[in-house]
Amino acid sequence: MGGVNRRSAGLRQPARRRVAMAFPAFSPGMARVIVRALARTAKEETPMRKLTLALALIASLCGGAIAQAQTYPSRPITLLVGFPPGGPTDALARLLADAMGRTLGQAVVVETVSGASGTIATGRVVHAAPDGYTIGIGNWTSHIGSPAVYKLDYDVQKDLQPISLLAYSPLWILGKEALPPNNATELISWLKGRNAAVTFGTVGTGSAAQLAAVSFANAIGVKFQYVPYRGAGPAIQDLLSGQIDLSCLEASATLPYVQTGKFKAYAVMAEQRWSKSPNTPTAIEAGAPGVSLPFWHGLWTTAGTPQAVVDKLDGAVKTALADPGVRQRLDTLGQVIFAPAQQNPAALAAYVKAETDKWWPIIKAAGIKSQ
C-alpha cells in the first residue's frame, strides 16, 4: 500500500521489537516513531552525541506519553464517520459517542466525512496527531473492500491503531415496493428473464453491499445494472422512491421499511436466518450457494497513540457496549454486539487480517475496480 517503504520497514522490525520490549507502555505505532527518530540521530558525528540525543528523545517521549495518558482526555474527541447520515454506521457512531462521552468525561463529537467508500474519513484518522483525540468508526466496506480497490496512501493494518470490534448485522437483498416478485424463488425466476435490465443500488465501489450483490448475481447466473451510492442513506431514499429496483443493504438499518411494506426482503446474506426477520430465507436457502457476508463495525485511532490512551478508549467502548440502554437500542436496531473477549485492539487487528485474507482474492477475481 502507499506510503510504506516495505524494505526499510522490514529492516527496522527487530528494532521495533526491542523498543516495544524495553518500553511496554508504547503502542506498536509509537515504537515505529521512536525507531525512525533514532535512525535520524545515527547521522550525527560522534557516538557520544548519538547516545545523548537518543536518551533525550526517549526521555522526552516517555515523559510526554505518561503525562498525556494521565490527563487524557482534557478536551473533546472527534469521531469521524465515513458514510452519510441516515445509514447504520452513522447511527452506531452517534449511539457510541454519547455513551463513551459519559465514561471519558469529555464530549465525543461525531463528524461526517463521507465519500470514496469511507476512505476519506479513514485517511483523516491515519494522518491525525497520535494523541487519541481523533478516532474513526469503520466497517467491512471502509477497511476491507475499499483498500482492495482504491489506491490509498495508507495501509489499514499498519497505519491505524485498532481499538475494538463493536457490532455486526447481516446484509439482505431488498426490492422496491412495486417490484413484482414476492419471494426469493419468484425473484430469481423474474431476474433470469431480464438480461441486465434490472437496476441494483450498491453503497460505494468495493463495498460489502457491492460484493454481496456480485456474489449473488454470479451464484444465480444473472447480471445487474449497478448504481453506486456514497452511503446507505441515499440508496434507501432511491429505493423508497422507486428510482432503483433492488439493493443490498444492512438489515438493521432497513428493517422498519420491510415491516411497514415499503421494501420487499428477499434473502439474508448470512449462513443463518436473521432473528429479527425469521421468515426471510438466507441467500443459500434461496439458491445462491456460498453467499454470506456479515456487515461488521470497528473503532480505530491513529498509529503511534500511547498505549495508555488506547486502553482508556477501549475501556470506554467496553463500558458503552455493556450499558443496558445501549444494548437495548442496538438490539432494536438489529445489531449483534461482539463478545467482550473481542472488544479489544488485538481482536480487531486479527479480525481485519482474517477478513482481508479471505475477501481480497475474491474481490480481485471479480474484477471490482475504482471508478
LUMLUMDO-177843 format. One line per 3 residues: number of its first residue (from 0); for each residue x, y, z of C-alpha. Coordinates in steps of 0.001 Angstrom, whole numbers. Each point is the difference from the previous one (the first is absolute). Last residue first. Layout:
% LUMLUMDO-177843
NUM) X Y Z  ... $
***
This chain:
% LUMLUMDO-177843
370) -14343 4209 -10905  1931 -2200 2398  278 -3648 -1021 $
367) -1954 -3214 549  1442 -2700 -2288  -1827 -2838 1755 $
364) 3312 -1866 403  1524 3002 1750  -2941 235 2402 $
361) 181 -3746 735  3770 167 643  -566 2951 2369 $
358) -2810 -1718 1901  1551 -2718 2154  3452 1424 795 $
355) -1532 3408 643  -2663 -1461 2290  2631 -1917 1985 $
352) 2238 3058 322  -2905 2198 1062  -1058 -2514 2654 $
349) 3527 -338 1398  359 3777 377  -3461 257 1584 $
346) 809 -2755 2501  3330 1585 919  -1546 3436 563 $
343) -2733 -1150 2409  -3718 -811 33  299 -3564 -1246 $
340) 15 -1600 3477  -3006 2173 873  -2060 -1803 -2690 $
337) -853 2015 -3123  -3334 1791 191  -2696 -1152 -2448 $
334) -1806 2886 -1701  -3686 -295 -891  -732 3661 692 $
331) -2173 -999 2954  2881 -2139 1240  2293 3012 -278 $
328) -2441 2077 2046  -305 -2665 2668  3760 -401 235 $
325) 502 3757 290  -2586 260 2780  1431 -3002 1859 $
322) 3567 1429 -95  2487 -2783 -756  811 1374 -3459 $
319) 719 3442 1457  2208 -1318 2801  2000 -2112 -2454 $
316) 388 2973 -2344  1168 2243 2849  2568 -2617 994 $
313) 1275 -152 -3576  407 3771 -7  1862 -81 3294 $
310) 2204 -2855 -1234  860 1933 -3158  1025 2953 2180 $
307) 2245 -2261 2123  1469 -1474 -3188  1164 3392 -1214 $
304) -1323 820 -3515  2637 -928 -2577  -2500 -1191 -2595 $
301) -3058 2264 -68  -3328 -1213 1379  -2309 -2888 -820 $
298) -3523 -1289 746  -1696 -3020 -1574  -3172 -865 -1905 $
295) -1328 -3192 -1599  -2174 -865 -3012  -297 -3783 -253 $
292) 651 -1452 -3494  -1480 -3332 -1113  -540 -1244 -3571 $
289) 1367 -3572 -130  -2836 -1436 -2047  -2584 2399 -1478 $
286) -3163 -2112 -210  -2377 1690 2435  1285 -2111 2893 $
283) 3524 1317 -630  -1307 3542 -262  -1491 -485 3445 $
280) -3761 -152 290  -2164 2820 1414  -2610 -1436 2365 $
277) 2236 510 3045  158 3784 -369  1486 1343 3239 $
274) 1733 -3314 734  1910 99 -3288  150 -3318 -1818 $
271) 3312 -1819 98  3024 -89 -2315  -404 3654 -853 $
268) -877 2235 -2948  -3720 57 841  -2437 -472 -2900 $
265) -3097 1570 -1556  -1080 2906 2179  -2647 2149 -1725 $
262) 163 3658 922  -2708 2516 944  -2090 -2726 1628 $
259) 41 1498 3508  2149 -2795 1455  2362 147 -2976 $
256) 500 3752 391  572 -427 3749  2674 -2676 -698 $
253) 2125 2345 -2128  2822 1106 2284  401 -3325 1811 $
250) -63 -1973 -3237  3020 1719 -1513  -671 570 -3654 $
247) 36 -1902 -3300  -2067 1883 -2521  -2720 -613 -2528 $
244) -2198 1805 -2527  1398 3518 -13  -1774 3374 -267 $
241) -3021 -1486 1797  -318 2837 2528  770 -2292 2927 $
238) 2926 -1569 -1856  1321 3466 -747  -254 1039 3654 $
235) 1677 -3182 1246  2897 473 -2410  458 3589 1203 $
232) 196 -1136 3645  2191 -3056 -618  2981 2028 -1131 $
229) 1847 1552 -2935  -2196 -1819 -2526  866 -2246 -2966 $
226) -2633 -1102 -2578  662 -3474 -1394  -1842 -1305 -3068 $
223) -338 -3621 1028  1022 -3343 -1520  -1375 -3512 598 $
220) 1364 -3501 647  -1375 -790 3462  3384 -158 1759 $
217) 1546 2736 -2141  -2808 2431 823  189 -785 3728 $
214) 3800 417 59  -270 3290 -1887  -2667 1249 2412 $
211) 1987 -1100 3066  3121 1694 -1414  -1942 3185 -641 $
208) -1629 14 3441  3319 -662 1710  1369 3029 -1791 $
205) 2718 -44 -2643  -1527 2931 -1841  -2657 1734 2057 $
202) -3294 -994 1573  -1594 -2036 -2770  -3342 579 -1743 $
199) -1140 -2685 -2438  -1817 943 -3187  -1596 -2858 -1961 $
196) 487 -47 -3790  3005 -2338 252  -1668 -2831 -1970 $
193) -3639 146 1195  -1289 -3558 -87  2363 -1401 2613 $
190) -1011 2720 2425  -3647 -1110 174  944 -3603 751 $
187) 2404 1125 2732  -2568 2359 1501  -2804 -2602 2 $
184) 2158 -2378 2022  1094 2778 2345  -3507 1180 808 $
181) -2629 2516 -1119  1226 699 -3528  -1761 2935 -1772 $
178) 2099 2986 1253  -2389 2760 1110  1332 257 3572 $
175) 3623 258 -1044  2142 -3086 479  2424 -984 2730 $
172) 2838 -2533 76  1410 -296 3514  3073 946 1999 $
169) 475 -1506 3430  807 1804 3239  3191 758 1900 $
166) 1234 1676 3166  3022 1728 1552  3504 -1397 -552 $
163) 2495 2001 1986  2868 2499 45  2188 -648 -3038 $
160) 2916 2385 -618  208 936 -3673  2928 207 -2406 $
157) 989 -3652 -117  -3169 -2046 -627  -1876 2690 -1893 $
154) 3004 832 -2190  125 3618 -1099  352 2135 -3121 $
151) -2910 -1770 -1675  -482 -1394 -3493  -3604 -1161 229 $
148) -1272 -3519 -740  1249 -2231 2823  236 2844 2507 $
145) -3714 656 -626  -1183 -3542 685  1732 -684 3314 $
142) 197 3120 2216  -2616 2367 -1406  -2451 -2626 -1272 $
139) 302 -2477 2861  -555 2754 2548  1557 3093 1474 $
136) -376 2335 2954  2754 2547 353  1888 1603 2848 $
133) 1674 3384 260  917 1282 3461  2055 -3090 798 $
130) 3358 1781 -155  1605 -1324 -3175  -568 3251 -1961 $
127) -2251 -685 -2978  1263 -1496 -3279  -1484 -3470 395 $
124) -3256 1350 1463  -500 2353 -2932  787 -2840 -2381 $
121) -2791 -2044 1571  -2422 2859 -580  964 218 -3669 $
118) -22 -3794 -365  -3655 -453 964  -1214 -1234 -3370 $
115) 1614 2862 -1906  -2223 2572 1722  -1290 1029 3406 $
112) 1688 2131 2638  -2663 208 2733  1225 1309 3339 $
109) -1278 -1500 3256  1160 1833 3129  1034 -2052 3026 $
106) -553 2355 2909  2288 -391 2980  -393 -1841 3307 $
103) 1367 -3216 -1452  -2900 -2189 1144  -2785 2404 -955 $
100) 1674 760 -3323  236 -3695 -800  -3791 -373 288 $
97) -811 2981 -2225  2618 -880 -2570  -1159 -3633 -200 $
94) -3588 927 -826  1162 2564 -2529  2416 -2421 -1658 $
91) -2567 -2814 -193  -2492 2230 -1795  2652 1335 -2398 $
88) 1191 -3493 -880  -3583 -1192 -536  -954 2700 -2523 $
85) -2049 3148 488  2935 2373 14  2567 -558 -2769 $
82) 3002 -2359 266  3618 522 1059  -677 765 3652 $
79) 2707 1783 1995  -212 82 3803  1624 3179 1312 $
76) 956 88 3682  -765 2999 2210  2694 1357 2361 $
73) 2090 -1205 2952  -234 -3693 -855  2531 -1037 1042 $
70) 1781 1616 2964  1957 -3018 1246  484 -1455 -3485 $
67) 1467 3257 -1273  2429 280 2902  1182 -3573 -510 $
64) 396 429 -3753  1845 3298 357  2387 -1319 2619 $
61) 780 -3126 -1961  377 1928 -3254  2326 2540 1591 $
58) 2060 -2664 1747  260 -1982 -3243  1153 3043 -1946 $
55) 2482 1116 2649  1465 -3489 158  379 -146 -3775 $
52) 1490 3476 -190  2578 -754 2670  895 -3372 -1505 $
49) 493 1431 -3490  2006 2881 1455  2275 -2449 1792 $
46) 437 -2084 -3160  1141 3068 -1933  -1017 1488 -3357 $
43) -3776 -113 -52  -1610 -2052 -2804  -1158 -2658 2489 $
40) -2325 2620 1494  -2321 -466 -2994  -304 -3708 679 $
37) -991 802 3569  -2911 2056 -1294  -1173 -2826 -2244 $
34) 328 -2520 2838  -1943 2244 2401  -2878 544 -2436 $
31) -179 -3723 -736  -224 -762 3736  -2819 2544 244 $
28) -1924 -1968 -2629  556 -3261 1856  -1535 1628 3129 $
25) 2347 1180 2717  -567 -1024 3635  2179 -3079 -589 $
22) 3176 2134 -244  2995 -2337 -144  -1955 -2792 -1697 $
19) -1635 2381 -2481  3353 1629 -763  1579 -3390 -631 $
16) -2902 -1056 -2229  248 3211 -1985  3732 -596 -511 $
13) -668 -3529 -1254  -2507 1402 -2578  2226 2816 -1237 $
10) 1355 -1971 -2958  -3525 -1019 -1014  -1193 3592 91 $
7) 2991 1005 -2112  -1015 -2491 -2670  -3743 679 356 $
4) 307 3726 -499  -3583 911 879  -1791 2983 -1495 $
1) -2278 -1875 -2314  -1058 -3603 466 $
***
